């Protein structure tokens, strides 16, 4: 059995599997949009409303069904982990939420929270139907509303950490200062270093600072600890959790590591392109409590 399969099976059995001091994943909800989000009594605002989402790729004349009728709601300010093995559809779902890919069928409606609407935008959209958006609308959506963090850092080698962030803040409508973004990930003392002078974990934290520096409403992270050892990965998770807590950014992290799921508000498990389980963490772990 692969490590990914072992991790997923641990969640299905309700086993935290990490030895963490805080409680693990608990409170399973129904698969799909009916599962409660954070603070259901407070009626959190729905940021993403996904209905019947399907994605089919044609590969060598063969139809590959990456997503099979996904229904999902994501809420303002919550921290969500999309958990699944390789090929489960989690990256495809993340890419569609981020406007990097388009659905074959279904609907993805994005509505920014009132505090996140861009007053400076010449023709700011009150909501975006990402499944029927034009290329220009998707470009505006990615530029002004979404921050991306990938497994590989994609920093410009010839620019310092601060300059890598400035590249983004110069085209953003409501950016924070690059120095402020670097302070958020505890890299103030490394802001004038080039990527080659930084460790892998430091480079990933610069990538997080770059993503949050434009003050996005949504932060989408594709296996942000996948290329890191556990000790460094925990430092990166601390930076993501700090950004979520400090800025109130709706944060979605995809991973196959069930241990990481313990820092989330909700855990959404995908299997074969479908949501198989939605779980709520009654107590979120601190990344420093995790071990893998």
Residue, then its C-alpha position, 0 to 999 in steps of 0.5 A: x500500500x502506498x503512503x498516500x493510501x495509508x494517509x487517506x485510510x487513516x482519515x477514513x478511520x477517524x485516526x489522527x495518525x500524527x501523535x499531535x497533542x490537539x484533537x484530530x479530524x472530527x465531526x463528519x458532515x455529508x459529502x457535498x454542499x450540505x456540510x456545515x462551514x465554520x460557525x454555521x450559527x454566524x451564517x458565514x458568507x459563501x465565497x465559492x458556490x460550486x454546483x455539479x462541477x465536471x471536468x473531462x480531459x481528452x487524452x489520446x482519444x480517451x476521456x479522462x474524468x478528473x471531476x465527476x459532479x462536485x458540489x461544494x461551498x467555501x466560506x469567507x475566512x475559513x482554512x480548508x484542506x482538500x485531501x486526496x491521493x494522486x489522481x483524485x481530482x484535487x489539483x483540477x478542482x483547485x485550478x478551476x477555483x483559481x481560474x487557471x482551468x475551466x470546467x466541462x460542465x457545472x457552475x462555479x460562482x465566486x462572490x468576494x466578501x464585502x470587505x474584499x471588494x476592490x473599490x479602485x477597480x474600474x468595473x469591479x464585478x460583484x460576483x464571477x461565474x468562473x465557468x462562463x467567464x471570458x479570458x479577460x474576466x478570468x485574468x482580472x479575477x486571478x490578478x485581483x482576487x487570488x493568490x497562488x502558492x505552488x509546490x515549486x517556488x517560481x521565484x525570479x533568480x536575479x531578484x531579491x526576496x523583496x524584489x520578487x514581491x515588488x513584481x506583484x505589488x506594482x500591479x496590484x490594486x490594494x497591496x501591502x508593502x513587500x516588507x510587511x508581507x515578508x514580516x508576516x512570514x518571519x523573513x525580514x532579515x532575509x529580504x535582500x537575499x537572492x533565492x540562491x542564498x535562501x533555503x527551500x523553506x525560506x524560498x517557499x515562505x517568500x512565495x507565500x509572502x508574494x501571494x499574500x502581498x496583493x491582499x487577495x481574498x483567496x489563497x490557493x496552495x497546491x502541495x506547498x510542503x510537498x518538496x520540503x522535509x517535515x520540520x521545514x514544512x511545519x514552518x511553511x504551514x505556520x506562515x500560511x496559518x498566520x496569513x489566514x488568521x491575520x488577514x482573514x484570507x479564505x485559504x485552500x490547501x491541497x495535500x495527500x498528507x492527513x496530518x496536515x489536515x488537522x490545522x484546517x477548519x474543514x477537511x474535504x476528501x476527494x476520491x476518483x473525482x468526487x467528494x467522498x467525505x467532509x469533516x470539521x475539526x472541532x479544535x484546529x491544531x497548531x502546525x507546531x503540534x504536527x509530526x510526520 
